[in-house]
């Protein structure tokens, strides 16, 4: 059975709407990944500042400084991994 012009038009509109939804979904996902990366980077910077304060305040808080430095490294690694993951998916 042949398609009428109205059938083809309706199918084209449906396909266009699907493409638009998919585009918006991809953009939203990319924004979420970038936001997570930024948040993790900020957490790393905060941990590093805390480590510097702890190291500068007293020698007794050396353990606290080391712990904060470790947290900073962990957060920085997460941030880099998140950003790289988002870029990898774009290819």
C-alpha positions in Angstrom: 0.0 0.0 0.0 1.5 3.3 -1.0 2.0 6.1 1.5 0.1 9.2 1.1 1.7 12.6 1.2 0.1 13.2 4.7 1.6 9.9 5.9 5.1 10.9 4.7 4.7 14.3 6.3 3.7 12.9 9.6 6.6 10.4 9.6 9.0 13.2 8.8 7.7 15.4 11.6 8.0 12.4 14.0 11.6 11.8 12.9 12.5 15.4 13.3 11.1 15.5 16.8 13.0 12.4 17.8 16.3 13.9 16.4 15.6 17.1 18.5 15.0 15.1 21.7 18.2 13.1 21.1 20.2 16.2 20.6 18.9 17.8 23.8 19.6 14.7 25.7 23.2 14.5 24.5 23.8 18.2 25.4 22.3 17.7 28.8 24.5 14.7 29.5 27.6 16.6 28.4 26.7 19.5 30.7 26.3 17.1 33.6 29.7 15.6 33.0 31.3 19.0 32.8 29.6 20.1 36.0 30.8 17.0 37.8 34.3 17.6 36.6 34.2 21.2 37.8 32.8 20.3 41.2 35.5 17.7 41.7 38.2 20.1 40.6 36.9 22.6 43.1 36.9 20.0 45.9 40.5 19.2 45.0 41.4 22.8 45.3 39.6 23.1 48.6 41.4 20.1 50.0 44.8 21.4 48.8 44.1 24.8 50.6 43.2 22.9 53.7 46.4 20.9 53.5 48.4 24.1 53.2 46.7 25.6 56.2 47.2 22.5 58.3 50.9 22.3 57.4 51.4 25.9 58.1 49.6 26.1 61.5 51.7 23.6 63.5 54.0 20.6 63.1 51.6 18.5 65.2 49.0 18.7 62.4 51.3 17.1 59.8 49.1 14.1 59.7 46.1 16.2 58.9 48.1 18.0 56.2 49.0 14.7 54.6 45.4 13.5 54.8 44.2 16.6 53.1 46.8 16.4 50.4 45.7 12.8 49.7 42.1 14.0 49.4 43.2 16.7 47.0 45.0 14.2 44.8 42.0 11.9 44.8 39.6 14.7 43.9 41.9 16.0 41.2 42.1 12.5 39.7 38.3 12.2 39.6 38.0 15.6 38.0 40.5 14.7 35.2 38.9 11.3 34.7 35.4 12.8 34.4 36.6 15.5 31.9 38.5 12.9 29.8 35.5 10.6 29.8 33.2 13.4 28.5 35.7 14.2 25.8 36.2 10.6 24.8 32.4 10.1 24.4 32.2 13.1 22.0 34.3 11.4 19.3 
